[in-house]
Amino acid sequence: MAAGTARVWPLGLAAAVVLAAAAPARSADRDGPAPAAQPVTSAVAPAGSARVVLLNRDQDTGAPLPGARFELWRETNDRPGLQSAGPAADEKHEGACVTDARGSCTVELAVNETYYWLEAGVPAGYERPAEPVTGFDLQAGTPEEGLVLNVANRLEDAPYGGLIRVRTKDAKTEWPLHGAVVELWKETNRTMGLQTAGIGADHRARTGCATDADGICDFDRLADGWYYVAEKDVPEGYVMPKTPVTAPQWLDGETPDQRLVVTLHNKRDDHGRVPAADDEQDGSEEEAAAGRRAVAPSPGTPVK
């Protein structure tokens, strides 16, 4: 099926119809975030259905990727995950969707079902993903703009050499913390601060990484740009920070050794105990204010 071409896919009593494409992702430059473009909108989804927007992006730059070919499957055999072969396979819908110039496929599907996007063909010059299946549950009450799914592909022999090292430490003792889960996001929508949901979201450059015994996660082979570190989970016995997202960090060829270190501090769960005054003097309020303002900092500390 050609990119941007409308097609109806049978779905029992419902149907899936390719709709208007989502707004394009835009790359940020060193001047920092600017106002975002408004997404393309279309008619409200019929009762009993909801919109699903698939956005295919370059894993490193966040640029939209046209030409990726996706098949749509529906969970029908009550077995976990997608089974695409054999007599008990899940249900494959007719045709496929090829991402348009904005890297998008938009469909409307019956709610209260489980679906899978299977990437059957990658854009020219890109690697095949290790996991080509993206599963999702579509529930009633999905926001009007739809459920947005981001799928990334990596350029073959990507020439990027940047690295961001994340260290997690106990806020009081400075001991390294094992088991914190962090994600890395890249500024792509030119809007102040990090946006993680919706058509106009920034780009999740790397999925969750759990810090090792030394409290470290390394995100390597990074392209130039502004990055945010988002803490998704804390080690047992600790509490999530009030502001789990860092201020943006600039990384490029002029960054010493093309490497940054971002240090996160977690506090222990005191189970209702009123903390002593010195427990609060760890810079958390200052960091929170910086995250809210999303002020561009100077280049971070080189890895040692």
ChimeraX commands (.cxc) that place a marker at each C-alpha (Angstrom):
marker #1 position 0.00,0.00,0.00 radius 0.5
marker #1 position 1.39,3.40,-0.88 radius 0.5
marker #1 position 2.21,5.87,1.85 radius 0.5
marker #1 position -0.67,8.12,2.80 radius 0.5
marker #1 position -3.26,6.02,0.95 radius 0.5
marker #1 position -6.57,5.38,2.73 radius 0.5
marker #1 position -7.56,1.76,3.20 radius 0.5
marker #1 position -10.24,-0.11,5.16 radius 0.5
marker #1 position -9.17,-3.18,7.13 radius 0.5
marker #1 position -11.94,-5.62,8.18 radius 0.5
marker #1 position -12.28,-5.92,11.95 radius 0.5
marker #1 position -15.40,-7.99,12.52 radius 0.5
marker #1 position -18.19,-5.51,13.21 radius 0.5
marker #1 position -15.71,-2.64,13.23 radius 0.5
marker #1 position -13.19,-1.43,10.67 radius 0.5
marker #1 position -9.81,0.23,10.77 radius 0.5
marker #1 position -9.42,3.20,8.46 radius 0.5
marker #1 position -6.18,4.99,7.67 radius 0.5
marker #1 position -6.69,8.65,8.58 radius 0.5
marker #1 position -4.79,11.92,8.52 radius 0.5
marker #1 position -1.08,11.75,9.29 radius 0.5
marker #1 position 0.31,13.00,12.57 radius 0.5
marker #1 position 2.37,16.16,12.90 radius 0.5
marker #1 position 6.04,15.85,11.89 radius 0.5
marker #1 position 8.73,15.65,14.50 radius 0.5
marker #1 position 11.18,18.58,14.44 radius 0.5
marker #1 position 14.77,18.51,15.54 radius 0.5
marker #1 position 16.07,20.88,18.18 radius 0.5
marker #1 position 19.28,22.84,17.74 radius 0.5
marker #1 position 21.64,24.41,20.20 radius 0.5
marker #1 position 19.50,27.52,20.49 radius 0.5
marker #1 position 17.14,25.43,22.61 radius 0.5
marker #1 position 13.40,24.74,22.49 radius 0.5
marker #1 position 10.99,26.99,20.59 radius 0.5
marker #1 position 7.19,26.89,20.03 radius 0.5
marker #1 position 5.96,23.59,18.59 radius 0.5
marker #1 position 4.03,23.09,15.37 radius 0.5
marker #1 position 0.36,22.20,15.82 radius 0.5
marker #1 position -0.63,18.59,15.00 radius 0.5
marker #1 position -2.95,17.74,12.13 radius 0.5
marker #1 position -6.44,16.93,13.39 radius 0.5
marker #1 position -9.29,14.94,11.92 radius 0.5
marker #1 position -12.80,13.84,12.76 radius 0.5
marker #1 position -13.64,12.33,16.14 radius 0.5
marker #1 position -13.48,8.52,16.16 radius 0.5
marker #1 position -16.85,6.74,15.88 radius 0.5
marker #1 position -18.42,5.29,19.03 radius 0.5
marker #1 position -16.82,2.00,20.04 radius 0.5
marker #1 position -13.52,2.82,18.36 radius 0.5
marker #1 position -10.43,4.89,19.05 radius 0.5
marker #1 position -7.59,6.37,17.07 radius 0.5
marker #1 position -4.12,4.86,17.10 radius 0.5
marker #1 position -1.17,6.86,15.79 radius 0.5
marker #1 position 2.07,5.03,15.03 radius 0.5
marker #1 position 5.13,7.27,14.70 radius 0.5
marker #1 position 8.29,5.78,13.21 radius 0.5
marker #1 position 11.44,7.75,14.07 radius 0.5
marker #1 position 15.19,7.59,13.76 radius 0.5
marker #1 position 16.40,6.19,17.07 radius 0.5
marker #1 position 19.25,8.67,17.40 radius 0.5
marker #1 position 17.96,11.92,15.90 radius 0.5
marker #1 position 14.20,11.56,16.34 radius 0.5
marker #1 position 13.65,12.42,12.65 radius 0.5
marker #1 position 10.50,10.95,11.05 radius 0.5
marker #1 position 11.06,7.86,8.88 radius 0.5
marker #1 position 8.97,7.37,5.74 radius 0.5
marker #1 position 8.83,4.02,4.00 radius 0.5
marker #1 position 8.61,1.61,6.93 radius 0.5
marker #1 position 6.04,-1.15,6.35 radius 0.5
marker #1 position 3.84,-2.30,9.24 radius 0.5
marker #1 position 1.30,-5.11,9.48 radius 0.5
marker #1 position -1.59,-4.93,11.94 radius 0.5
marker #1 position -2.55,-7.99,14.00 radius 0.5
marker #1 position -5.28,-8.57,16.58 radius 0.5
marker #1 position -4.99,-10.86,19.61 radius 0.5
marker #1 position -7.35,-13.80,19.04 radius 0.5
marker #1 position -5.75,-16.96,20.43 radius 0.5
marker #1 position -5.55,-15.99,24.12 radius 0.5
marker #1 position -1.82,-16.69,24.24 radius 0.5
marker #1 position 0.63,-14.00,25.44 radius 0.5
marker #1 position 2.34,-12.05,22.67 radius 0.5
marker #1 position 1.95,-12.23,18.91 radius 0.5
marker #1 position 1.84,-15.57,17.15 radius 0.5
marker #1 position 2.07,-14.88,13.42 radius 0.5
marker #1 position 2.41,-18.41,12.07 radius 0.5
marker #1 position 0.69,-21.78,12.38 radius 0.5
marker #1 position -2.96,-22.84,12.72 radius 0.5
marker #1 position -3.40,-21.02,16.05 radius 0.5
marker #1 position -1.92,-17.71,14.87 radius 0.5
marker #1 position -3.49,-14.40,15.84 radius 0.5
marker #1 position -5.59,-12.52,13.30 radius 0.5
marker #1 position -3.73,-10.57,10.63 radius 0.5
marker #1 position -5.65,-7.74,9.00 radius 0.5
marker #1 position -5.68,-7.26,5.28 radius 0.5
marker #1 position -2.97,-5.13,3.73 radius 0.5
marker #1 position -0.30,-3.11,5.49 radius 0.5
marker #1 position 0.55,0.50,6.23 radius 0.5
marker #1 position 3.63,2.24,4.86 radius 0.5
marker #1 position 4.68,5.29,6.87 radius 0.5
marker #1 position 4.29,8.57,5.02 radius 0.5
marker #1 position 6.64,11.55,4.86 radius 0.5
marker #1 position 5.82,12.33,8.48 radius 0.5
marker #1 position 6.73,8.79,9.53 radius 0.5
marker #1 position 3.16,8.07,10.57 radius 0.5
marker #1 position 0.36,5.56,10.20 radius 0.5
marker #1 position -2.99,6.49,11.75 radius 0.5
marker #1 position -5.88,4.06,12.10 radius 0.5
marker #1 position -9.17,3.68,13.95 radius 0.5
marker #1 position -9.79,0.39,15.72 radius 0.5
marker #1 position -12.43,-1.24,17.90 radius 0.5
marker #1 position -11.73,-0.67,21.59 radius 0.5
marker #1 position -11.30,-3.25,24.36 radius 0.5
marker #1 position -8.98,-5.32,22.20 radius 0.5
marker #1 position -5.27,-6.13,22.13 radius 0.5
marker #1 position -3.37,-5.38,18.92 radius 0.5
marker #1 position 0.14,-5.67,17.54 radius 0.5
marker #1 position 2.08,-3.65,14.98 radius 0.5
marker #1 position 4.63,-5.86,13.22 radius 0.5
marker #1 position 7.39,-4.03,11.37 radius 0.5
marker #1 position 7.67,-6.11,8.20 radius 0.5
marker #1 position 9.93,-3.73,6.26 radius 0.5
marker #1 position 12.38,-1.06,7.42 radius 0.5
marker #1 position 13.23,2.22,5.65 radius 0.5
marker #1 position 16.13,2.05,3.22 radius 0.5
marker #1 position 19.48,2.18,5.01 radius 0.5
marker #1 position 18.12,1.22,8.43 radius 0.5
marker #1 position 18.74,-1.81,10.63 radius 0.5
marker #1 position 16.06,-4.38,11.26 radius 0.5
marker #1 position 14.96,-4.10,14.91 radius 0.5
marker #1 position 15.80,-6.90,17.33 radius 0.5
marker #1 position 12.14,-6.84,18.42 radius 0.5
marker #1 position 9.86,-5.93,15.48 radius 0.5
marker #1 position 6.56,-6.27,17.39 radius 0.5
marker #1 position 4.83,-3.45,19.30 radius 0.5
marker #1 position 1.82,-4.62,21.28 radius 0.5
marker #1 position -0.85,-2.41,22.80 radius 0.5
marker #1 position -4.20,-2.60,24.59 radius 0.5
marker #1 position -6.80,-0.19,23.21 radius 0.5
marker #1 position -9.33,0.76,25.85 radius 0.5
marker #1 position -12.48,2.85,25.88 radius 0.5
marker #1 position -11.74,6.37,27.07 radius 0.5
marker #1 position -8.63,6.79,24.91 radius 0.5
marker #1 position -7.94,10.56,24.50 radius 0.5
marker #1 position -9.42,12.19,21.39 radius 0.5
marker #1 position -5.99,12.66,19.80 radius 0.5
marker #1 position -5.53,8.90,20.07 radius 0.5
marker #1 position -3.11,6.40,21.50 radius 0.5
marker #1 position 0.35,7.35,20.24 radius 0.5
marker #1 position 2.94,4.60,19.76 radius 0.5
marker #1 position 6.56,5.39,18.99 radius 0.5
marker #1 position 8.66,2.88,17.07 radius 0.5
marker #1 position 12.34,3.61,16.39 radius 0.5
marker #1 position 14.82,2.31,13.83 radius 0.5
marker #1 position 18.56,2.80,13.77 radius 0.5
marker #1 position 20.63,3.82,10.78 radius 0.5
marker #1 position 23.02,1.10,9.60 radius 0.5
marker #1 position 26.55,1.91,10.84 radius 0.5
marker #1 position 25.27,4.99,12.68 radius 0.5
marker #1 position 28.27,7.32,13.03 radius 0.5
marker #1 position 27.36,8.81,16.42 radius 0.5
marker #1 position 29.87,8.80,19.26 radius 0.5
marker #1 position 28.28,10.69,22.15 radius 0.5
marker #1 position 27.82,9.14,25.60 radius 0.5
marker #1 position 25.78,10.12,28.66 radius 0.5
marker #1 position 26.61,8.34,31.90 radius 0.5
marker #1 position 23.93,8.39,34.60 radius 0.5
marker #1 position 25.00,7.88,38.22 radius 0.5
marker #1 position 22.48,7.29,41.00 radius 0.5
marker #1 position 23.48,7.94,44.61 radius 0.5
marker #1 position 21.99,7.98,48.07 radius 0.5
marker #1 position 21.11,11.61,48.77 radius 0.5
marker #1 position 22.66,11.53,52.25 radius 0.5
marker #1 position 25.57,9.10,52.11 radius 0.5
marker #1 position 26.55,9.54,48.43 radius 0.5
marker #1 position 26.81,5.75,48.11 radius 0.5
marker #1 position 26.00,4.42,44.62 radius 0.5
marker #1 position 22.51,2.97,44.20 radius 0.5
marker #1 position 21.89,-0.23,42.29 radius 0.5
marker #1 position 18.53,-0.83,40.59 radius 0.5
marker #1 position 17.26,2.65,39.73 radius 0.5
marker #1 position 15.59,2.67,36.28 radius 0.5
marker #1 position 16.27,5.61,34.00 radius 0.5
marker #1 position 15.32,6.57,30.44 radius 0.5
marker #1 position 16.98,8.97,28.03 radius 0.5
marker #1 position 14.86,11.44,26.03 radius 0.5
marker #1 position 15.94,13.73,23.21 radius 0.5
marker #1 position 14.47,17.21,22.66 radius 0.5
marker #1 position 12.75,17.11,19.26 radius 0.5
marker #1 position 9.53,19.13,19.45 radius 0.5
marker #1 position 11.08,22.55,20.15 radius 0.5
marker #1 position 8.79,23.08,23.15 radius 0.5
marker #1 position 10.11,24.16,26.56 radius 0.5
marker #1 position 10.63,21.16,28.85 radius 0.5
marker #1 position 10.12,17.43,28.30 radius 0.5
marker #1 position 6.87,16.12,26.82 radius 0.5
marker #1 position 6.53,12.32,26.96 radius 0.5
marker #1 position 3.01,11.74,25.67 radius 0.5
marker #1 position 0.88,12.62,22.65 radius 0.5
marker #1 position 1.56,13.29,18.99 radius 0.5
marker #1 position 3.88,16.20,19.79 radius 0.5
marker #1 position 6.01,14.36,22.36 radius 0.5
marker #1 position 9.78,14.48,22.44 radius 0.5
marker #1 position 11.75,11.40,21.36 radius 0.5
marker #1 position 12.65,8.60,23.77 radius 0.5
marker #1 position 16.19,7.95,22.57 radius 0.5
marker #1 position 16.81,4.98,24.87 radius 0.5
marker #1 position 14.42,2.80,26.84 radius 0.5
marker #1 position 14.75,1.95,30.52 radius 0.5
marker #1 position 18.17,1.04,31.92 radius 0.5
marker #1 position 18.67,-0.29,35.46 radius 0.5
marker #1 position 21.75,1.04,37.21 radius 0.5
marker #1 position 24.44,-1.55,37.95 radius 0.5
marker #1 position 26.24,-2.31,41.21 radius 0.5
marker #1 position 28.20,0.93,40.82 radius 0.5
marker #1 position 25.00,2.93,40.33 radius 0.5
marker #1 position 25.75,3.51,36.63 radius 0.5
marker #1 position 23.86,3.40,33.35 radius 0.5
marker #1 position 25.67,4.31,30.14 radius 0.5
marker #1 position 23.79,5.52,27.06 radius 0.5
marker #1 position 26.21,5.47,24.13 radius 0.5
marker #1 position 26.34,6.13,20.37 radius 0.5
marker #1 position 24.35,9.35,20.82 radius 0.5
marker #1 position 23.83,12.05,18.20 radius 0.5
marker #1 position 24.26,15.77,18.94 radius 0.5
marker #1 position 21.39,17.47,20.73 radius 0.5
marker #1 position 19.61,18.30,23.98 radius 0.5
marker #1 position 18.89,15.34,26.27 radius 0.5
marker #1 position 16.79,14.72,29.38 radius 0.5
marker #1 position 17.27,11.91,31.89 radius 0.5
marker #1 position 13.98,10.64,33.35 radius 0.5
marker #1 position 13.99,8.43,36.44 radius 0.5
marker #1 position 11.23,5.83,36.12 radius 0.5
marker #1 position 11.80,3.74,39.25 radius 0.5
marker #1 position 13.93,3.85,42.39 radius 0.5
marker #1 position 15.69,1.10,44.37 radius 0.5
marker #1 position 13.75,-0.66,47.09 radius 0.5
marker #1 position 13.56,1.47,50.22 radius 0.5
marker #1 position 13.76,4.77,48.35 radius 0.5
marker #1 position 11.12,7.25,47.17 radius 0.5
marker #1 position 10.64,8.78,43.76 radius 0.5
marker #1 position 12.00,12.35,43.54 radius 0.5
marker #1 position 9.51,15.21,43.32 radius 0.5
marker #1 position 10.97,16.08,39.94 radius 0.5
marker #1 position 12.13,12.90,38.20 radius 0.5
marker #1 position 13.32,14.67,35.03 radius 0.5
marker #1 position 16.60,16.57,34.76 radius 0.5
marker #1 position 17.10,19.91,33.08 radius 0.5
marker #1 position 18.19,19.50,29.44 radius 0.5
marker #1 position 21.84,18.67,28.78 radius 0.5
marker #1 position 23.61,19.65,25.53 radius 0.5
marker #1 position 25.85,17.05,23.89 radius 0.5
marker #1 position 27.91,17.58,20.73 radius 0.5
marker #1 position 31.40,17.28,19.28 radius 0.5
marker #1 position 32.62,20.20,21.40 radius 0.5
marker #1 position 31.60,18.47,24.66 radius 0.5
marker #1 position 34.83,17.21,26.27 radius 0.5
marker #1 position 35.37,13.67,24.98 radius 0.5
marker #1 position 31.75,13.83,23.74 radius 0.5
marker #1 position 30.71,12.58,27.16 radius 0.5
marker #1 position 28.49,13.85,29.98 radius 0.5
marker #1 position 27.84,12.64,33.51 radius 0.5
marker #1 position 24.41,13.21,35.07 radius 0.5
marker #1 position 24.12,12.43,38.79 radius 0.5
marker #1 position 20.75,11.65,40.41 radius 0.5
marker #1 position 20.18,11.56,44.16 radius 0.5
marker #1 position 17.47,9.46,45.79 radius 0.5
marker #1 position 16.17,9.76,49.34 radius 0.5
marker #1 position 15.32,6.88,51.61 radius 0.5
marker #1 position 11.69,6.15,52.40 radius 0.5
marker #1 position 11.35,7.31,55.99 radius 0.5
marker #1 position 7.82,5.89,56.34 radius 0.5
marker #1 position 6.31,9.09,57.65 radius 0.5
marker #1 position 9.23,10.23,59.79 radius 0.5
marker #1 position 9.72,13.99,59.71 radius 0.5
marker #1 position 13.19,14.47,58.13 radius 0.5
marker #1 position 15.88,16.37,59.96 radius 0.5
marker #1 position 16.77,19.78,58.58 radius 0.5
marker #1 position 20.06,18.57,57.12 radius 0.5
marker #1 position 18.24,15.79,55.23 radius 0.5
marker #1 position 16.67,18.43,53.02 radius 0.5
marker #1 position 19.88,20.18,52.07 radius 0.5
marker #1 position 20.64,18.03,49.01 radius 0.5
marker #1 position 19.76,20.52,46.30 radius 0.5
marker #1 position 16.50,18.79,45.37 radius 0.5
marker #1 position 14.42,21.97,45.39 radius 0.5
marker #1 position 16.99,23.79,43.30 radius 0.5
marker #1 position 17.08,20.90,40.84 radius 0.5
marker #1 position 13.29,20.80,40.73 radius 0.5
marker #1 position 13.15,24.49,39.91 radius 0.5
marker #1 position 15.71,24.02,37.16 radius 0.5
marker #1 position 13.66,21.16,35.71 radius 0.5
marker #1 position 10.49,23.26,35.73 radius 0.5
marker #1 position 12.22,26.14,33.98 radius 0.5
marker #1 position 14.10,23.79,31.65 radius 0.5
marker #1 position 16.97,26.25,31.65 radius 0.5
marker #1 position 19.81,25.19,29.34 radius 0.5
marker #1 position 22.82,24.35,31.51 radius 0.5
marker #1 position 26.42,24.51,30.54 radius 0.5
marker #1 position 27.92,21.25,29.21 radius 0.5
marker #1 position 27.97,18.54,31.87 radius 0.5
marker #1 position 30.88,16.91,33.58 radius 0.5
marker #1 position 33.12,14.73,31.39 radius 0.5
marker #1 position 33.29,11.02,32.21 radius 0.5
marker #1 position 36.35,10.10,34.22 radius 0.5
marker link #1:1,2 radius 0.2
marker link #1:2,3 radius 0.2
marker link #1:3,4 radius 0.2
marker link #1:4,5 radius 0.2
marker link #1:5,6 radius 0.2
marker link #1:6,7 radius 0.2
marker link #1:7,8 radius 0.2
marker link #1:8,9 radius 0.2
marker link #1:9,10 radius 0.2
marker link #1:10,11 radius 0.2
marker link #1:11,12 radius 0.2
marker link #1:12,13 radius 0.2
marker link #1:13,14 radius 0.2
marker link #1:14,15 radius 0.2
marker link #1:15,16 radius 0.2
marker link #1:16,17 radius 0.2
marker link #1:17,18 radius 0.2
marker link #1:18,19 radius 0.2
marker link #1:19,20 radius 0.2
marker link #1:20,21 radius 0.2
marker link #1:21,22 radius 0.2
marker link #1:22,23 radius 0.2
marker link #1:23,24 radius 0.2
marker link #1:24,25 radius 0.2
marker link #1:25,26 radius 0.2
marker link #1:26,27 radius 0.2
marker link #1:27,28 radius 0.2
marker link #1:28,29 radius 0.2
marker link #1:29,30 radius 0.2
marker link #1:30,31 radius 0.2
marker link #1:31,32 radius 0.2
marker link #1:32,33 radius 0.2
marker link #1:33,34 radius 0.2
marker link #1:34,35 radius 0.2
marker link #1:35,36 radius 0.2
marker link #1:36,37 radius 0.2
marker link #1:37,38 radius 0.2
marker link #1:38,39 radius 0.2
marker link #1:39,40 radius 0.2
marker link #1:40,41 radius 0.2
marker link #1:41,42 radius 0.2
marker link #1:42,43 radius 0.2
marker link #1:43,44 radius 0.2
marker link #1:44,45 radius 0.2
marker link #1:45,46 radius 0.2
marker link #1:46,47 radius 0.2
marker link #1:47,48 radius 0.2
marker link #1:48,49 radius 0.2
marker link #1:49,50 radius 0.2
marker link #1:50,51 radius 0.2
marker link #1:51,52 radius 0.2
marker link #1:52,53 radius 0.2
marker link #1:53,54 radius 0.2
marker link #1:54,55 radius 0.2
marker link #1:55,56 radius 0.2
marker link #1:56,57 radius 0.2
marker link #1:57,58 radius 0.2
marker link #1:58,59 radius 0.2
marker link #1:59,60 radius 0.2
marker link #1:60,61 radius 0.2
marker link #1:61,62 radius 0.2
marker link #1:62,63 radius 0.2
marker link #1:63,64 radius 0.2
marker link #1:64,65 radius 0.2
marker link #1:65,66 radius 0.2
marker link #1:66,67 radius 0.2
marker link #1:67,68 radius 0.2
marker link #1:68,69 radius 0.2
marker link #1:69,70 radius 0.2
marker link #1:70,71 radius 0.2
marker link #1:71,72 radius 0.2
marker link #1:72,73 radius 0.2
marker link #1:73,74 radius 0.2
marker link #1:74,75 radius 0.2
marker link #1:75,76 radius 0.2
marker link #1:76,77 radius 0.2
marker link #1:77,78 radius 0.2
marker link #1:78,79 radius 0.2
marker link #1:79,80 radius 0.2
marker link #1:80,81 radius 0.2
marker link #1:81,82 radius 0.2
marker link #1:82,83 radius 0.2
marker link #1:83,84 radius 0.2
marker link #1:84,85 radius 0.2
marker link #1:85,86 radius 0.2
marker link #1:86,87 radius 0.2
marker link #1:87,88 radius 0.2
marker link #1:88,89 radius 0.2
marker link #1:89,90 radius 0.2
marker link #1:90,91 radius 0.2
marker link #1:91,92 radius 0.2
marker link #1:92,93 radius 0.2
marker link #1:93,94 radius 0.2
marker link #1:94,95 radius 0.2
marker link #1:95,96 radius 0.2
marker link #1:96,97 radius 0.2
marker link #1:97,98 radius 0.2
marker link #1:98,99 radius 0.2
marker link #1:99,100 radius 0.2
marker link #1:100,101 radius 0.2
marker link #1:101,102 radius 0.2
marker link #1:102,103 radius 0.2
marker link #1:103,104 radius 0.2
marker link #1:104,105 radius 0.2
marker link #1:105,106 radius 0.2
marker link #1:106,107 radius 0.2
marker link #1:107,108 radius 0.2
marker link #1:108,109 radius 0.2
marker link #1:109,110 radius 0.2
marker link #1:110,111 radius 0.2
marker link #1:111,112 radius 0.2
marker link #1:112,113 radius 0.2
marker link #1:113,114 radius 0.2
marker link #1:114,115 radius 0.2
marker link #1:115,116 radius 0.2
marker link #1:116,117 radius 0.2
marker link #1:117,118 radius 0.2
marker link #1:118,119 radius 0.2
marker link #1:119,120 radius 0.2
marker link #1:120,121 radius 0.2
marker link #1:121,122 radius 0.2
marker link #1:122,123 radius 0.2
marker link #1:123,124 radius 0.2
marker link #1:124,125 radius 0.2
marker link #1:125,126 radius 0.2
marker link #1:126,127 radius 0.2
marker link #1:127,128 radius 0.2
marker link #1:128,129 radius 0.2
marker link #1:129,130 radius 0.2
marker link #1:130,131 radius 0.2
marker link #1:131,132 radius 0.2
marker link #1:132,133 radius 0.2
marker link #1:133,134 radius 0.2
marker link #1:134,135 radius 0.2
marker link #1:135,136 radius 0.2
marker link #1:136,137 radius 0.2
marker link #1:137,138 radius 0.2
marker link #1:138,139 radius 0.2
marker link #1:139,140 radius 0.2
marker link #1:140,141 radius 0.2
marker link #1:141,142 radius 0.2
marker link #1:142,143 radius 0.2
marker link #1:143,144 radius 0.2
marker link #1:144,145 radius 0.2
marker link #1:145,146 radius 0.2
marker link #1:146,147 radius 0.2
marker link #1:147,148 radius 0.2
marker link #1:148,149 radius 0.2
marker link #1:149,150 radius 0.2
marker link #1:150,151 radius 0.2
marker link #1:151,152 radius 0.2
marker link #1:152,153 radius 0.2
marker link #1:153,154 radius 0.2
marker link #1:154,155 radius 0.2
marker link #1:155,156 radius 0.2
marker link #1:156,157 radius 0.2
marker link #1:157,158 radius 0.2
marker link #1:158,159 radius 0.2
marker link #1:159,160 radius 0.2
marker link #1:160,161 radius 0.2
marker link #1:161,162 radius 0.2
marker link #1:162,163 radius 0.2
marker link #1:163,164 radius 0.2
marker link #1:164,165 radius 0.2
marker link #1:165,166 radius 0.2
marker link #1:166,167 radius 0.2
marker link #1:167,168 radius 0.2
marker link #1:168,169 radius 0.2
marker link #1:169,170 radius 0.2
marker link #1:170,171 radius 0.2
marker link #1:171,172 radius 0.2
marker link #1:172,173 radius 0.2
marker link #1:173,174 radius 0.2
marker link #1:174,175 radius 0.2
marker link #1:175,176 radius 0.2
marker link #1:176,177 radius 0.2
marker link #1:177,178 radius 0.2
marker link #1:178,179 radius 0.2
marker link #1:179,180 radius 0.2
marker link #1:180,181 radius 0.2
marker link #1:181,182 radius 0.2
marker link #1:182,183 radius 0.2
marker link #1:183,184 radius 0.2
marker link #1:184,185 radius 0.2
marker link #1:185,186 radius 0.2
marker link #1:186,187 radius 0.2
marker link #1:187,188 radius 0.2
marker link #1:188,189 radius 0.2
marker link #1:189,190 radius 0.2
marker link #1:190,191 radius 0.2
marker link #1:191,192 radius 0.2
marker link #1:192,193 radius 0.2
marker link #1:193,194 radius 0.2
marker link #1:194,195 radius 0.2
marker link #1:195,196 radius 0.2
marker link #1:196,197 radius 0.2
marker link #1:197,198 radius 0.2
marker link #1:198,199 radius 0.2
marker link #1:199,200 radius 0.2
marker link #1:200,201 radius 0.2
marker link #1:201,202 radius 0.2
marker link #1:202,203 radius 0.2
marker link #1:203,204 radius 0.2
marker link #1:204,205 radius 0.2
marker link #1:205,206 radius 0.2
marker link #1:206,207 radius 0.2
marker link #1:207,208 radius 0.2
marker link #1:208,209 radius 0.2
marker link #1:209,210 radius 0.2
marker link #1:210,211 radius 0.2
marker link #1:211,212 radius 0.2
marker link #1:212,213 radius 0.2
marker link #1:213,214 radius 0.2
marker link #1:214,215 radius 0.2
marker link #1:215,216 radius 0.2
marker link #1:216,217 radius 0.2
marker link #1:217,218 radius 0.2
marker link #1:218,219 radius 0.2
marker link #1:219,220 radius 0.2
marker link #1:220,221 radius 0.2
marker link #1:221,222 radius 0.2
marker link #1:222,223 radius 0.2
marker link #1:223,224 radius 0.2
marker link #1:224,225 radius 0.2
marker link #1:225,226 radius 0.2
marker link #1:226,227 radius 0.2
marker link #1:227,228 radius 0.2
marker link #1:228,229 radius 0.2
marker link #1:229,230 radius 0.2
marker link #1:230,231 radius 0.2
marker link #1:231,232 radius 0.2
marker link #1:232,233 radius 0.2
marker link #1:233,234 radius 0.2
marker link #1:234,235 radius 0.2
marker link #1:235,236 radius 0.2
marker link #1:236,237 radius 0.2
marker link #1:237,238 radius 0.2
marker link #1:238,239 radius 0.2
marker link #1:239,240 radius 0.2
marker link #1:240,241 radius 0.2
marker link #1:241,242 radius 0.2
marker link #1:242,243 radius 0.2
marker link #1:243,244 radius 0.2
marker link #1:244,245 radius 0.2
marker link #1:245,246 radius 0.2
marker link #1:246,247 radius 0.2
marker link #1:247,248 radius 0.2
marker link #1:248,249 radius 0.2
marker link #1:249,250 radius 0.2
marker link #1:250,251 radius 0.2
marker link #1:251,252 radius 0.2
marker link #1:252,253 radius 0.2
marker link #1:253,254 radius 0.2
marker link #1:254,255 radius 0.2
marker link #1:255,256 radius 0.2
marker link #1:256,257 radius 0.2
marker link #1:257,258 radius 0.2
marker link #1:258,259 radius 0.2
marker link #1:259,260 radius 0.2
marker link #1:260,261 radius 0.2
marker link #1:261,262 radius 0.2
marker link #1:262,263 radius 0.2
marker link #1:263,264 radius 0.2
marker link #1:264,265 radius 0.2
marker link #1:265,266 radius 0.2
marker link #1:266,267 radius 0.2
marker link #1:267,268 radius 0.2
marker link #1:268,269 radius 0.2
marker link #1:269,270 radius 0.2
marker link #1:270,271 radius 0.2
marker link #1:271,272 radius 0.2
marker link #1:272,273 radius 0.2
marker link #1:273,274 radius 0.2
marker link #1:274,275 radius 0.2
marker link #1:275,276 radius 0.2
marker link #1:276,277 radius 0.2
marker link #1:277,278 radius 0.2
marker link #1:278,279 radius 0.2
marker link #1:279,280 radius 0.2
marker link #1:280,281 radius 0.2
marker link #1:281,282 radius 0.2
marker link #1:282,283 radius 0.2
marker link #1:283,284 radius 0.2
marker link #1:284,285 radius 0.2
marker link #1:285,286 radius 0.2
marker link #1:286,287 radius 0.2
marker link #1:287,288 radius 0.2
marker link #1:288,289 radius 0.2
marker link #1:289,290 radius 0.2
marker link #1:290,291 radius 0.2
marker link #1:291,292 radius 0.2
marker link #1:292,293 radius 0.2
marker link #1:293,294 radius 0.2
marker link #1:294,295 radius 0.2
marker link #1:295,296 radius 0.2
marker link #1:296,297 radius 0.2
marker link #1:297,298 radius 0.2
marker link #1:298,299 radius 0.2
marker link #1:299,300 radius 0.2
marker link #1:300,301 radius 0.2
marker link #1:301,302 radius 0.2
marker link #1:302,303 radius 0.2
marker link #1:303,304 radius 0.2
view
